[in-house]
Amino acid sequence: MFADSFLVAVLVHLPNDHEEDAGKRSLEAGFGRVDEPDPPTFADLEVAQAWTQHRLDGG
């Protein structure tokens, strides 16, 4: 994901072998305010984008 032309996050789409999390997005890498030691999973891309924007806004 990019914000103001800077890479702030890398998300992965979880495959079927992740069972209950299959089809969700996971934070593979976050940079700056988006860095997270316990990477979250997201139901869909829109939720991931909202979470990322919240973190960038200082939340």
GROMACS elastic network, one bead per residue, 0.5 to 0.9 nm:
[ bonds ]
;  ai    aj funct       b0    kb
    1     6     6  0.83667   500
    1     7     6  0.59397   500
    1     8     6  0.58308   500
    1    10     6  0.60003   500
    1    11     6  0.74828   500
    1    49     6  0.80966   500
    1    52     6  0.86565   500
    2     5     6  0.57310   500
    2     6     6  0.52281   500
    2     8     6  0.55800   500
    2     9     6  0.70904   500
    3     6     6  0.52881   500
    3     7     6  0.65869   500
    3     8     6  0.65354   500
    3    53     6  0.86155   500
    3    56     6  0.87135   500
    4     7     6  0.85241   500
    7    10     6  0.79498   500
    7    30     6  0.86862   500
    7    31     6  0.74689   500
    8    29     6  0.83040   500
    8    30     6  0.58157   500
    8    32     6  0.70361   500
    8    33     6  0.82107   500
    8    34     6  0.64695   500
    8    35     6  0.84349   500
    8    52     6  0.82728   500
    8    56     6  0.87586   500
    9    27     6  0.70798   500
    9    28     6  0.75621   500
    9    29     6  0.55793   500
    9    31     6  0.60645   500
    9    34     6  0.66991   500
    9    35     6  0.80056   500
    9    52     6  0.78687   500
   10    26     6  0.85320   500
   10    27     6  0.61451   500
   10    28     6  0.54047   500
   10    29     6  0.50566   500
   10    30     6  0.64069   500
   10    31     6  0.88337   500
   11    25     6  0.61776   500
   11    26     6  0.54476   500
   11    28     6  0.52722   500
   11    29     6  0.70901   500
   11    30     6  0.86742   500
   11    45     6  0.89165   500
   11    48     6  0.84512   500
   12    24     6  0.83453   500
   12    25     6  0.54541   500
   12    26     6  0.53150   500
   12    27     6  0.66007   500
   12    28     6  0.62444   500
   13    22     6  0.79893   500
   13    23     6  0.61268   500
   13    24     6  0.59043   500
   13    26     6  0.65907   500
   14    17     6  0.79983   500
   14    18     6  0.64366   500
   14    21     6  0.67705   500
   14    22     6  0.51326   500
   14    23     6  0.52524   500
   14    24     6  0.55441   500
   14    25     6  0.59372   500
   14    26     6  0.69267   500
   15    18     6  0.60004   500
   15    19     6  0.81547   500
   15    21     6  0.82267   500
   15    22     6  0.51745   500
   15    23     6  0.60992   500
   15    24     6  0.82749   500
   16    19     6  0.56850   500
   16    20     6  0.84212   500
   16    21     6  0.79736   500
   16    23     6  0.70458   500
   17    20     6  0.88414   500
   17    21     6  0.86805   500
   17    22     6  0.68430   500
   18    21     6  0.53497   500
   18    22     6  0.50024   500
   18    23     6  0.84736   500
   19    22     6  0.52536   500
   19    23     6  0.89759   500
   20    23     6  0.86331   500
   20    24     6  0.89377   500
   21    24     6  0.55910   500
   21    25     6  0.83598   500
   21    41     6  0.78985   500
   21    42     6  0.89337   500
   21    43     6  0.84430   500
   22    25     6  0.85314   500
   23    43     6  0.78133   500
   23    44     6  0.80109   500
   24    41     6  0.65284   500
   24    42     6  0.56310   500
   24    44     6  0.58360   500
   24    45     6  0.82612   500
   25    40     6  0.85711   500
   25    41     6  0.55183   500
   25    42     6  0.50325   500
   25    43     6  0.65435   500
   25    44     6  0.61261   500
   25    45     6  0.67502   500
   25    48     6  0.73636   500
   26    29     6  0.89961   500
   26    39     6  0.69335   500
   26    40     6  0.60142   500
   26    42     6  0.61732   500
   26    48     6  0.83617   500
   27    30     6  0.68465   500
   27    36     6  0.83376   500
   27    39     6  0.53849   500
   27    40     6  0.59815   500
   27    41     6  0.64847   500
   27    42     6  0.82958   500
   27    48     6  0.83664   500
   28    39     6  0.70637   500
   29    34     6  0.83110   500
   29    35     6  0.68619   500
   29    36     6  0.79741   500
   29    39     6  0.79923   500
   30    33     6  0.76616   500
   30    36     6  0.64587   500
   30    39     6  0.85884   500
   31    34     6  0.51917   500
   31    36     6  0.85073   500
   32    35     6  0.55892   500
   32    56     6  0.84275   500
   33    36     6  0.81924   500
   33    52     6  0.86868   500
   33    55     6  0.58659   500
   33    56     6  0.58089   500
   33    57     6  0.86846   500
   33    58     6  0.73877   500
   33    59     6  0.89867   500
   34    51     6  0.89384   500
   34    52     6  0.63573   500
   34    53     6  0.87849   500
   34    55     6  0.58253   500
   34    56     6  0.67025   500
   35    39     6  0.83705   500
   36    39     6  0.55147   500
   36    40     6  0.79577   500
   41    44     6  0.88255   500
   41    48     6  0.80498   500
   42    45     6  0.71633   500
   42    46     6  0.86359   500
   42    47     6  0.60599   500
   42    48     6  0.56160   500
   42    51     6  0.88271   500
   43    46     6  0.83556   500
   43    47     6  0.65421   500
   43    48     6  0.78066   500
   44    47     6  0.55385   500
   44    48     6  0.64903   500
   44    49     6  0.88565   500
   45    49     6  0.60994   500
   45    50     6  0.86229   500
   46    49     6  0.50797   500
   46    50     6  0.62269   500
   46    51     6  0.86456   500
   47    50     6  0.51311   500
   47    51     6  0.61645   500
   47    52     6  0.85643   500
   48    51     6  0.51384   500
   48    52     6  0.60924   500
   48    53     6  0.85812   500
   49    52     6  0.50803   500
   49    53     6  0.61051   500
   49    54     6  0.85370   500
   50    53     6  0.51498   500
   50    54     6  0.61219   500
   50    55     6  0.86856   500
   51    54     6  0.50942   500
   51    55     6  0.63174   500
   51    56     6  0.87127   500
   52    55     6  0.51503   500
   52    56     6  0.62119   500
   52    57     6  0.86097   500
   53    57     6  0.60789   500
   53    58     6  0.87346   500
   53    59     6  0.87006   500
   54    57     6  0.50953   500
   54    58     6  0.65884   500
   54    59     6  0.52998   500
   55    58     6  0.52226   500
   56    59     6  0.71640   500
